Amino acid sequence: SRSTEAAQLLYVGAREGGVLMTDGYEVYNKIALANKLVQIGCWAHCRRYFNDALQALPKANRGAEQLAARFIALIGKLYRVEALAKEQGLDANALLHSRQANSVPVLQEIQALLLANVHAVLPGSLLGKALHYLSSQWAK
């Protein structure tokens, strides 16, 4: 279940400094803090919000210029960096360098696009929810 108790039991004994990838469920923030885990966000969850916003538009309006489509394309670039690293069998050091060279610029582009639009879109709209979710998860 997604109860606090179930999550706490699941992570009993987690090693300090371990990595916990989560969605935006608040309970995981407490688990990460209590167990001194490095918490990272999930791009698949983030992408899903933007996909929902894009799919809500009429088909004729779902072009690449749409803000949701632009975020999806940028997240796709992050996925491609990881896919190429896996194909190349990069070790941890090479993966770090690849991410620094290829993912960091994409993350900077995502952040700039987020900051330029997060307060310009109705928060209750699907696109607004996607932007606010990304904003709330950005530190992860």
C-alpha positions in Angstrom: 0.0 0.0 0.0 1.0 3.6 -0.1 0.5 4.1 3.6 3.2 5.8 5.8 3.6 2.6 7.8 4.1 0.4 4.7 6.7 2.8 3.4 8.5 3.0 6.7 8.7 -0.8 7.0 9.9 -1.1 3.4 12.9 1.1 4.0 13.9 0.0 7.5 17.7 -0.6 7.4 18.3 1.4 4.2 21.9 2.5 4.1 22.6 6.1 4.7 23.5 7.8 1.5 21.5 5.3 -0.6 19.4 6.7 -3.4 15.6 6.7 -3.3 13.8 7.5 -6.6 10.3 8.6 -6.0 7.2 10.3 -7.4 5.8 13.3 -5.5 4.2 11.3 -2.7 5.0 13.2 0.5 5.6 10.1 2.6 8.8 9.4 0.6 10.3 12.8 1.6 10.0 11.8 5.3 11.5 8.3 4.5 14.5 9.9 2.7 15.0 12.4 5.5 14.7 9.8 8.3 17.1 7.3 6.6 19.5 10.0 5.3 18.9 8.9 1.7 19.5 10.9 -1.4 16.1 11.4 -2.9 15.7 11.8 -6.7 12.6 12.5 -8.7 11.2 10.3 -11.5 11.2 11.8 -15.0 8.6 9.2 -16.1 6.1 10.6 -13.6 6.9 14.2 -14.7 6.6 13.3 -18.3 3.2 11.7 -17.8 1.8 15.0 -16.5 2.9 16.8 -19.7 1.7 13.9 -21.8 -1.8 14.2 -20.2 -1.8 18.0 -20.9 -0.8 17.4 -24.5 -3.4 14.7 -25.1 -6.1 16.9 -23.7 -5.6 19.3 -26.7 -7.5 18.7 -30.0 -5.3 16.5 -32.3 -4.8 19.4 -34.7 -3.2 21.4 -31.9 -0.7 18.9 -30.6 2.3 20.2 -32.5 5.9 20.3 -31.4 5.5 24.0 -30.6 3.0 23.3 -27.7 4.6 23.9 -24.3 3.8 20.4 -23.1 5.3 18.9 -26.3 8.5 21.0 -25.7 8.9 19.5 -22.2 8.2 16.0 -23.5 10.9 16.5 -26.2 13.4 17.7 -23.6 12.7 14.9 -21.3 13.2 12.6 -24.3 16.7 14.1 -24.7 17.5 13.0 -21.1 16.3 9.5 -21.9 18.5 9.4 -25.0 21.6 10.3 -23.0 20.8 7.4 -20.7 20.0 5.0 -23.6 23.3 5.9 -25.3 25.2 5.4 -22.1 23.7 1.9 -21.6 24.4 1.0 -25.3 28.0 2.1 -24.8 28.3 0.2 -21.5 29.7 3.2 -19.7 31.2 2.7 -16.3 30.2 5.0 -13.4 33.0 7.6 -14.1 32.2 7.8 -17.9 28.5 7.9 -17.1 29.1 10.9 -14.8 31.0 12.7 -17.5 28.4 11.9 -20.1 25.6 13.2 -17.8 27.6 16.4 -17.1 28.3 17.0 -20.8 24.9 16.0 -22.2 22.2 16.0 -19.5 23.2 19.2 -17.5 22.6 21.5 -20.5 19.2 19.8 -21.1 18.3 20.2 -17.4 19.2 23.9 -17.7 16.9 24.2 -20.7 14.1 22.5 -18.9 14.6 24.7 -15.8 14.6 27.9 -17.9 11.4 26.8 -19.7 9.8 25.9 -16.4 10.7 29.2 -14.8 9.5 31.2 -17.8 6.1 29.5 -17.7 5.2 28.1 -14.3 3.3 31.3 -13.3 2.0 32.1 -16.7 -0.3 29.1 -16.9 -3.5 28.5 -15.0 -2.5 26.3 -12.0 -5.6 24.1 -12.2 -5.2 23.3 -15.9 -3.5 20.0 -16.9 -0.5 22.0 -18.1 -0.5 24.1 -14.9 -0.5 20.9 -12.9 2.4 19.5 -14.9 4.4 22.7 -14.4 3.7 22.8 -10.7 4.5 19.1 -10.3 7.8 19.7 -12.0 8.5 22.8 -9.9 7.7 20.9 -6.7 10.0 18.1 -7.6 12.8 20.1 -9.1 15.2 19.9 -6.1 15.1 16.1 -6.5 
